[in-house]
Amino acid sequence: MGELQKSGKKGSPFWRQFFVTASVSTNIIAHGCVIGFSAILLPSLRLPESHIKATASEESWIVSIVGFALITGNIIITPLMDSIGRKRSHLMTILPVLVGWFLLLLVNNVAGLIAARYLQGIAMGMLGPLGSIIIGEMTDPRNRGAFLTCVSLSLTIGVMFCHSLGSFFSWQQSALICSFITFLSLLLIIYNPESPPWLLSKGRVDEAREIFIWLRGDDDQQLDELEKMIAAQKMIRKSSVVDQNLSFGAKVSRFFSYLGKTIKKPEFYKPITIMVFLYVMFQFAGINVISSYTTDIIHQVVGPDANANAIMVALDIERLVCNILAVFLMKTMKRRTLLFSTGLICILSYVGKGMYVYAKQNDMLPFDNQWVPIGLIGVYMFSLTVGISSIPFAVSGEIFPLEYRGLGSGISILGLSLNFFVALKCFPVLTGAIGLSNTYYLYAGVVTLCMAVVWVMMPETKGKTLQEIEDSFRGISPADSKSAEPLNGRANGEMMRRCSSVIIY
């Protein structure tokens, strides 16, 4: 902590929070490269001079195995982020993706490619819930939405960077270049502090207070948020078995009793339900489908004569611009407004693309102009990047109470991981079985269903502290929180609380 004290004299809280966000974002950029890599790998494997040959089924496994591996990463990181801390967990995400990049350089068969992609998927699965939690816990509520939007922005930069590399380098050279991004993120993570909320959950109050002030400043508003978190964690620890001298059997018995009561609590099951449907909507909206099968989709929708590489780069540029726009919109618009407006545009663009493809395949178009399908894809990409791909990652860093943040994020992210695999694996199968237009209609239906559930359940989180969001799921109103404020400030670290009702003896 001595280093923190010295560096605390330099810079502002905003730039310290920016540095933490940059370490997560750089790691996510490398994972965006993993997602975009298949779009340059598959066309290369189809070339006559390729030393590795893959069937259509094997190609779909190369793309979709990442989604299957995400589940493994989710399972690994769920207990780790709560037991060893956010920083050390973050460091552990580096090794699998690095090994994956180097393995890609060494293999000479399809099985080796799948194994390398599987390792990279494990790293992505580990960082999935962890990245948003780190940013959410360590940034100010006023800037938290914009910082959390950097998750989707970083994925976009990674995909675009990898696609661009494919225009100039071989897939092996591209893999080597992408590995350097992971090295850069490792250097940034090393100089990150630990998360104050996690330190509080472990009873390390003094250390948490010092890092919190270094990150957020020491004005009254920040200190008030800190003291509320400290008070809440003290109450939780008093009611838990932490540090109690109990036998192993008693602790196991109490744990299962605790788990049985926990799953009935709205502050536990409501955030998980919301995030599962947000993640399913995110995957079936198709952001990873279009990133992985870019050239194939362009040839099917626009036409076989379309310049797929040029259109792919143009879509990547649009996605980058829209993600930057989303960072600013996240600061000005409510989460719900942005999500549901872009969700409606996504559904309409899905239907529009489906109708266009159906009309084209049945010679029902009055004219055949490439700009019509390109425009539909452009509108579709706008809806994905401005809202649907940014809101879930932003909300995931805000919505879970600290007590269940690791477990809740780990459970809900399974919805993202499983459907990553399903959406990518099923897309070529569905297009072959029922056609591209009906596949679009099916995906639009899944997005509509998810939006309906989220509309009913998801609260507005913009501008609220993590403690306020946590209290809202517990049914604690702002008036109830006011009645629990201390009478005598923070003297001696103890809080004398207000009483809002008459005590009857």
C-alpha positions in Angstrom: 0.0 0.0 0.0 3.0 2.3 0.3 3.1 2.5 -3.5 -0.5 3.6 -3.5 0.1 6.3 -1.0 2.9 7.8 -3.1 1.1 7.6 -6.4 -2.1 9.0 -4.8 -0.5 12.4 -5.0 -0.5 12.2 -8.8 -3.4 12.2 -11.1 -7.1 12.3 -10.3 -9.6 9.6 -9.2 -11.0 9.6 -12.8 -7.6 8.6 -14.3 -6.9 6.0 -11.7 -10.3 4.4 -12.4 -9.5 4.7 -16.1 -6.2 2.8 -15.5 -8.1 0.0 -13.9 -10.6 -0.1 -16.7 -7.8 0.0 -19.3 -6.2 -3.2 -17.8 -9.5 -5.0 -18.1 -10.2 -3.6 -21.6 -6.8 -4.5 -23.0 -7.4 -8.1 -21.8 -10.8 -8.1 -23.5 -9.3 -6.7 -26.7 -7.2 -9.9 -26.9 -10.4 -11.9 -26.4 -12.1 -9.9 -29.2 -9.2 -11.1 -31.4 -10.1 -14.7 -30.4 -13.7 -14.1 -31.6 -12.7 -12.5 -34.8 -9.9 -14.9 -35.6 -12.2 -17.6 -37.0 -13.3 -15.1 -39.8 -9.7 -15.1 -41.1 -8.8 -18.7 -40.2 -11.7 -20.4 -42.0 -11.1 -18.8 -45.4 -7.4 -19.6 -45.1 -8.1 -23.3 -44.4 -10.2 -23.5 -47.6 -7.3 -22.3 -49.8 -5.8 -25.1 -52.0 -2.3 -24.4 -50.5 -3.4 -24.8 -46.9 -1.6 -27.5 -45.0 -4.6 -28.1 -42.8 -7.9 -29.2 -44.3 -11.2 -29.0 -42.5 -14.7 -30.2 -43.3 -17.8 -28.0 -42.9 -18.6 -29.7 -39.6 -15.0 -29.3 -38.4 -15.1 -25.6 -39.3 -18.2 -25.1 -37.1 -16.4 -26.8 -34.2 -13.4 -24.5 -34.7 -15.7 -21.5 -34.4 -18.1 -22.7 -31.7 -15.8 -24.6 -29.3 -15.0 -21.3 -27.8 -18.5 -21.1 -26.5 -18.4 -24.5 -25.0 -15.1 -23.7 -23.3 -16.6 -20.5 -21.8 -18.6 -22.8 -19.5 -15.4 -24.4 -18.2 -14.0 -20.9 -17.6 -17.2 -19.8 -15.8 -17.0 -22.8 -13.4 -13.3 -22.2 -12.7 -13.6 -18.4 -11.9 -16.8 -18.5 -9.8 -15.2 -19.7 -6.6 -11.8 -18.1 -7.4 -13.0 -14.5 -7.6 -14.4 -14.7 -4.1 -11.7 -16.8 -2.5 -8.4 -15.4 -3.9 -9.6 -11.9 -5.0 -10.3 -10.0 -8.1 -6.7 -9.1 -9.0 -5.2 -12.6 -8.7 -8.2 -14.1 -10.6 -7.6 -11.5 -13.3 -4.0 -12.6 -13.6 -5.0 -16.2 -13.9 -7.0 -15.4 -17.1 -3.8 -14.6 -18.9 -2.2 -18.0 -19.1 -4.8 -20.0 -21.1 -5.2 -17.4 -23.9 -1.4 -17.0 -24.2 -0.9 -20.8 -24.5 -3.7 -20.9 -27.0 -2.1 -18.3 -29.3 1.3 -20.2 -29.2 -0.4 -23.5 -29.7 -2.0 -22.2 -32.9 1.4 -21.5 -34.3 2.6 -25.1 -33.6 -0.3 -27.3 -34.6 -0.7 -28.9 -38.0 -4.2 -30.5 -37.8 -7.8 -29.6 -37.0 -7.7 -31.2 -33.5 -4.8 -28.9 -32.5 -6.8 -25.9 -33.7 -9.8 -26.9 -31.7 -7.6 -27.5 -28.6 -6.0 -24.1 -28.9 -9.4 -22.4 -29.3 -10.7 -24.3 -26.3 -7.9 -22.9 -24.1 -8.7 -19.4 -25.3 -12.4 -20.0 -24.6 -11.5 -21.0 -21.0 -9.8 -17.6 -20.5 -12.8 -15.8 -22.0 -15.1 -17.7 -19.7 -13.0 -16.6 -16.7 -12.9 -13.0 -17.7 -16.6 -12.8 -18.7 -18.1 -12.3 -15.2 -14.9 -11.0 -13.7 -14.2 -8.0 -16.0 -17.5 -6.3 -15.4 -17.3 -6.9 -11.6 -13.8 -5.3 -11.4 -14.9 -2.2 -13.3 -18.2 -2.0 -11.5 -16.6 -2.2 -8.0 -13.8 0.2 -8.7 -15.4 3.1 -10.5 -17.6 6.0 -9.5 -21.4 5.7 -10.2 -21.3 8.8 -12.4 -18.8 7.3 -14.8 -19.5 3.6 -14.2 -21.8 3.1 -17.2 -19.3 4.6 -19.6 -16.4 2.6 -18.1 -18.5 -0.6 -18.3 -19.4 0.1 -21.9 -15.7 -0.2 -22.6 -16.2 -4.0 -22.3 -18.2 -4.2 -25.5 -16.0 -1.4 -27.1 -12.9 -3.5 -26.3 -14.4 -6.6 -27.9 -15.2 -4.5 -31.0 -11.6 -3.2 -31.2 -10.3 -6.8 -30.8 -12.5 -8.2 -33.6 -11.7 -5.2 -35.9 -8.0 -5.5 -35.2 -7.9 -9.2 -35.9 -10.0 -8.8 -39.1 -7.6 -6.1 -40.3 -4.6 -8.3 -39.6 -6.1 -10.9 -41.8 -6.0 -8.5 -44.8 -2.2 -8.2 -44.5 -0.8 -11.2 -42.7 -1.3 -15.0 -42.7 -3.4 -16.5 -39.9 -0.2 -17.7 -38.1 1.4 -14.2 -38.2 -1.9 -12.7 -37.0 -1.9 -15.1 -34.0 1.6 -14.1 -33.0 0.7 -10.4 -33.2 -2.4 -10.9 -31.1 -0.4 -12.6 -28.4 1.4 -9.3 -27.7 -1.9 -7.7 -26.7 -2.2 -10.3 -23.9 1.3 -9.5 -22.7 0.4 -5.8 -22.5 -2.6 -6.5 -20.4 -0.5 -8.6 -18.1 1.8 -5.6 -17.4 -1.3 -3.4 -16.6 -2.9 -5.9 -14.3 0.3 -6.3 -12.2 0.0 -2.6 -11.2 -3.7 -2.8 -10.3 -4.9 -2.6 -6.7 -7.3 -5.1 -5.2 -11.0 -4.4 -5.2 -12.2 -2.5 -2.0 -15.6 -4.3 -1.9 -13.8 -7.7 -2.0 -11.4 -6.6 0.8 -14.4 -5.5 2.9 -16.0 -8.9 2.4 -12.9 -10.4 3.9 -12.8 -8.0 6.9 -9.8 -6.1 5.7 -11.4 -2.7 6.4 -8.4 -0.5 6.7 -6.9 -1.7 3.5 -10.2 -1.4 1.7 -10.6 2.2 2.9 -7.2 3.2 1.8 -7.6 1.8 -1.7 -11.2 3.2 -2.0 -10.0 6.7 -1.2 -7.1 6.3 -3.7 -9.5 5.3 -6.4 -12.4 7.5 -5.7 -11.2 10.5 -3.7 -12.2 11.6 -0.2 -15.2 14.0 -0.7 -18.3 13.5 1.5 -20.3 11.7 -1.1 -17.5 9.0 -1.7 -16.9 8.6 2.1 -20.6 8.2 2.7 -20.8 5.4 0.1 -17.7 3.8 1.7 -19.2 3.9 5.2 -22.5 2.4 4.0 -20.6 -0.5 2.4 -18.5 -1.0 5.6 -21.7 -1.1 7.7 -23.5 -3.5 5.4 -20.5 -5.9 5.3 -20.1 -5.8 9.1 -23.7 -6.9 9.5 -23.3 -9.7 6.9 -20.1 -11.0 8.6 -21.7 -11.0 12.0 -24.5 -13.2 10.7 -22.2 -15.6 8.8 -20.0 -18.4 9.9 -16.8 -16.6 8.9 -14.1 -16.8 11.6 -16.4 -18.8 13.8 -14.9 -21.8 15.6 -17.2 -24.5 14.3 -16.5 -28.1 13.2 -16.4 -29.0 9.5 -19.7 -30.8 9.7 -21.4 -27.9 11.4 -20.1 -25.5 8.7 -21.2 -27.8 5.9 -24.6 -28.1 7.5 -24.9 -24.4 7.9 -23.7 -23.8 4.4 -26.5 -25.9 2.9 -29.0 -24.3 5.1 -27.7 -20.9 4.0 -27.9 -21.9 0.4 -31.4 -23.1 0.7 -32.5 -19.8 2.2 -30.4 -17.8 -0.3 -32.0 -19.1 -3.5 -35.4 -17.9 -2.2 -34.2 -14.3 -1.7 -35.2 -11.8 -4.4 -31.8 -10.1 -4.3 -30.3 -13.4 -5.4 -32.6 -14.9 -7.9 -33.9 -11.7 -9.6 -30.5 -10.5 -10.8 -29.5 -13.9 -12.0 -32.8 -14.3 -14.0 -32.4 -10.8 -15.5 -28.8 -11.5 -16.5 -29.5 -14.9 -18.0 -32.2 -13.4 -20.3 -29.9 -10.5 -21.2 -27.1 -12.8 -22.1 -29.4 -15.1 -24.2 -30.7 -12.0 -26.0 -27.2 -10.8 -26.5 -26.1 -14.1 -28.1 -29.2 -14.6 -30.3 -29.0 -11.0 -31.4 -26.1 -12.4 -33.3 -23.1 -10.2 -32.5 -20.7 -13.2 -32.3 -22.4 -15.0 -35.2 -21.8 -12.1 -37.6 -18.2 -11.7 -36.2 -17.4 -15.3 -36.7 -19.2 -16.0 -40.0 -18.8 -12.5 -41.5 -17.8 -13.5 -45.1 -20.3 -16.3 -45.3 -23.2 -14.1 -44.2 -22.2 -11.3 -46.6 -22.1 -13.7 -49.5 -25.5 -15.2 -48.6 -27.3 -11.9 -48.0 -25.5 -9.4 -50.4 -24.5 -11.9 -53.0 -21.6 -14.2 -54.1 -20.0 -11.4 -56.1 -19.8 -9.0 -53.1 -16.4 -7.8 -51.9 -16.7 -9.6 -48.5 -13.4 -8.4 -47.1 -14.2 -4.7 -47.8 -17.7 -5.0 -46.4 -16.3 -6.8 -43.3 -13.8 -4.0 -42.6 -16.6 -1.4 -43.1 -18.8 -3.2 -40.6 -15.9 -3.3 -38.1 -15.4 0.4 -38.5 -19.1 1.0 -38.0 -19.1 -1.2 -35.0 -16.2 0.7 -33.5 -17.9 4.1 -34.1 -21.2 2.9 -32.6 -19.4 1.5 -29.6 -17.7 4.8 -29.0 -21.2 6.4 -29.4 -22.5 4.0 -26.8 -20.0 5.2 -24.3 -21.4 8.7 -24.5 -25.1 7.5 -24.6 -24.5 5.4 -21.5 -23.8 8.7 -19.6 -26.9 10.5 -20.9 -29.6 7.9 -21.5 -31.2 5.4 -19.1 -30.2 1.8 -19.4 -33.7 0.6 -20.1 -34.4 3.2 -22.7 -31.2 2.4 -24.6 -31.7 -1.4 -24.4 -35.3 -1.6 -25.5 -35.0 1.0 -28.3 -32.0 -0.8 -29.9 -33.6 -4.2 -29.2 -36.7 -3.1 -31.3 -34.4 -2.0 -34.1 -32.6 -5.3 -34.0 -35.8 -7.3 -34.3 -37.1 -5.2 -37.2 -33.7 -5.5 -39.0 -33.8 -9.3 -38.5 -37.2 -9.4 -40.0 -36.1 -7.1 -42.8 -33.1 -9.2 -43.6 -35.2 -12.4 -43.6 -37.8 -10.9 -45.9 -35.1 -9.6 -48.3 -33.3 -13.0 -48.4 -36.6 -14.8 -49.0 -37.6 -12.4 -51.8 -34.2 -12.7 -53.4 -34.1 -16.5 -53.3 -37.6 -16.7 -54.9 -36.9 -14.0 -57.6 -39.5 -11.6 -56.0 -37.2 -8.5 -55.9 -38.3 -5.7 -58.3 -34.6 -4.8 -58.5 -31.3 -6.3 -57.2 -29.2 -3.6 -55.6 -26.4 -4.5 -53.2 -26.9 -1.3 -51.2 -30.3 -2.6 -49.8 -28.9 -5.6 -48.0 -25.8 -3.7 -47.0 -28.0 -1.0 -45.5 -30.0 -3.7 -43.6 -26.9 -5.2 -42.2 -25.6 -1.7 -41.3 -28.8 -0.9 -39.3 -28.6 -4.3 -37.7 -25.0 -3.7 -36.6 -25.9 -0.3 -35.2 -28.6 -1.9 -33.0 -26.2 -4.5 -31.8 -23.3 -2.3 -30.8 -25.1 0.7 -29.4 -27.3 -1.1 -27.0 -27.7 -4.9 -27.1 -24.0 -5.6 -26.8 -23.2 -2.9 -24.3 -26.1 -3.0 -21.8 -25.6 -6.6 -20.6 -22.0 -6.1 -19.7 -22.8 -2.7 -18.0 -25.6 -4.1 -15.9 -23.7 -7.3 -14.9 -21.2 -5.1 -13.1 -23.9 -3.3 -11.2 -26.8 -5.6 -10.4 -25.4 -8.3 -8.1 -25.2 -7.7 -4.3 -21.7 -8.0 -3.0 -22.5 -11.1 -0.9 -23.6 -13.0 -4.0 -21.5 -11.2 -6.6 -19.2 -14.0 -7.4 -21.7 -16.8 -7.3 -24.5 -14.8 -9.0 -22.2 -13.7 -11.8 -20.8 -17.2 -12.2 -24.3 -18.8 -12.5 -25.8 -16.1 -14.8 -22.7 -16.1 -17.2 -23.5 -19.7 -18.0 -26.4 -18.3 -20.0 -23.9 -16.3 -22.1 -21.5 -19.2 -22.5 -23.9 -21.9 -23.3 -25.8 -19.8 -25.8 -22.5 -18.6 -27.3 -21.9 -22.3 -28.2 -25.5 -22.9 -29.3 -25.9 -19.8 -31.4 -22.6 -20.3 -33.3 -22.9 -24.1 -33.6 -26.5 -24.0 -34.7 -26.3 -21.1 -37.2 -24.8 -23.1 -40.1 -26.9 -26.1 -39.3 -30.1 -24.0 -39.3 -29.3 -22.1 -42.4 -28.8 -25.4 -44.2 -31.9 -27.0 -42.7 -34.6 -24.2 -42.7 -32.9 -21.5 -44.8 -31.3 -18.2 -43.8 -34.5 -16.2 -43.7 -36.3 -18.6 -41.3 -33.1 -18.7 -39.2 -33.3 -14.9 -38.9 -37.0 -15.2 -37.9 -36.2 -17.8 -35.3 -33.4 -15.6 -33.8 -35.7 -12.6 -33.8 -38.3 -14.6 -31.9 -35.8 -15.5 -29.2 -34.7 -11.8 -28.8 -38.4 -10.8 -28.5 -39.0 -13.3 -25.8 -36.0 -12.2 -23.8 -36.9 -8.6 -24.2 -40.3 -9.2 -22.7 -38.9 -10.9 -19.6 -36.3 -8.2 -19.1 -38.9 -5.4 -19.6 -40.8 -6.8 -16.6 -37.9 -7.5 -14.3 -35.0 -5.2 -14.9 -34.8 -2.0 -12.8 -33.1 1.2 -13.8 -29.5 1.3 -12.5 -28.1 4.5 -14.0 -26.6 6.9 -11.4 -27.2 4.6 -8.4 -24.5 3.3 -6.1 -24.0 -0.4 -5.9 -25.4 -0.3 -2.4 -28.5 1.4 -3.6 -29.1 -1.2 -6.3 -28.5 -3.9 -3.8 -31.0 -2.4 -1.4 -33.6 -2.1 -4.1 -33.6 -5.8 -4.7 -33.9 -6.4 -1.0 -37.0 -4.2 -1.0 -35.2 -1.4 1.0 -36.5 2.0 -0.1 -34.5 5.2 0.0 -36.6 6.2 3.0 -35.7 3.0 4.8 -32.0 3.7 4.1 -32.4 7.2 5.5 -33.8 5.8 8.7 -30.7 3.6 9.1 -28.2 6.5 8.8 -26.0 7.3 11.8 -27.0 10.0 14.2 -23.5 11.0 15.1 -21.6 10.7 11.9 -18.7 8.2 11.8 -17.2 8.8 15.2 -15.0 6.0 16.4 -16.0 4.0 13.3 -19.3 3.0 15.0 -22.8 4.0 13.8 -25.6 4.9 16.1 -28.7 4.3 13.9 -31.9 6.2 13.6 -35.1 4.4 14.6 -38.2 5.0 12.5 -40.7 3.3 14.8 -41.8 3.4 18.4 -40.4 0.7 20.7 -43.1 -1.0 22.7 -42.1 -2.8 25.8 
